Amino acid sequence: MPGQRKRKRQQRDRAQRTAARFAPDMGRWEVLFETQDGSEWRDHLRRLRASDTQIDWSAVRIDTFCGRTVQPTTFRLSLFVPN
């Protein structure tokens, strides 16, 4: 397919830049919000996106720790804080 080599190279370069930007020696991930309630999670994200315009959403990590019957699913919102 035409342009496939260029597209793959651009994706690889973007992934390398992201990995370098969020390397462990460049800063740390700080937890902003954590819950086990899915509706509370969606409401908090909606309010945060609407009210806080100073968050750099490219430096935000959303983790979903899938649980089983013993341990419930946990949702975590983290922000990368540079050194």
C-alpha positions in Angstrom: 0.0 0.0 0.0 1.3 3.5 -0.8 2.5 5.4 2.2 2.5 2.5 4.6 6.3 2.6 5.2 6.0 6.4 6.0 3.0 5.9 8.3 4.7 3.0 10.2 7.9 5.1 10.6 5.9 8.1 11.9 4.0 5.8 14.4 7.4 4.4 15.6 8.9 7.8 16.0 5.8 9.1 17.9 6.0 6.1 20.3 9.7 6.7 20.9 9.1 10.4 21.7 6.3 9.5 24.1 8.5 6.9 25.8 11.3 9.4 26.2 8.9 12.1 27.5 7.5 9.8 30.2 10.7 8.0 31.2 11.1 7.2 34.9 14.0 9.6 35.3 12.0 12.5 33.8 9.3 12.6 36.5 6.7 10.6 38.3 3.0 9.7 38.0 0.8 11.3 40.6 -2.6 9.9 41.3 -5.4 12.5 41.0 -8.4 10.3 41.5 -9.1 6.6 42.3 -12.4 4.8 42.8 -14.1 1.4 42.4 -17.5 2.9 41.3 -17.9 3.2 37.5 -20.5 5.9 37.6 -18.5 8.0 40.0 -15.5 7.6 37.7 -17.4 8.8 34.7 -18.9 11.8 36.6 -15.6 12.8 37.9 -13.9 12.7 34.5 -16.8 14.7 32.9 -16.5 17.4 35.6 -12.8 17.5 35.4 -12.8 18.0 31.6 -15.4 20.7 31.8 -13.9 22.7 34.7 -10.1 22.3 34.8 -8.6 23.6 31.6 -5.0 23.6 32.9 -4.6 19.9 32.8 -2.4 18.7 29.9 -4.5 15.7 28.8 -1.6 14.3 26.8 0.2 13.7 30.1 -2.7 11.9 31.8 -2.8 8.2 32.3 -6.1 6.3 32.8 -5.7 2.9 34.4 -8.4 0.3 34.8 -7.4 -2.6 37.1 -9.8 -5.4 36.2 -11.0 -7.2 39.2 -12.6 -10.6 39.8 -15.1 -11.7 42.4 -12.6 -11.3 45.2 -11.2 -7.9 44.2 -13.4 -5.3 42.5 -12.4 -3.3 39.4 -10.5 -0.1 40.2 -10.3 3.0 38.1 -7.3 5.4 38.5 -6.5 8.8 36.9 -2.8 9.8 37.1 -1.0 12.9 35.9 2.7 13.0 34.9 4.7 15.5 37.0 8.1 16.3 35.6 11.1 16.7 37.9 
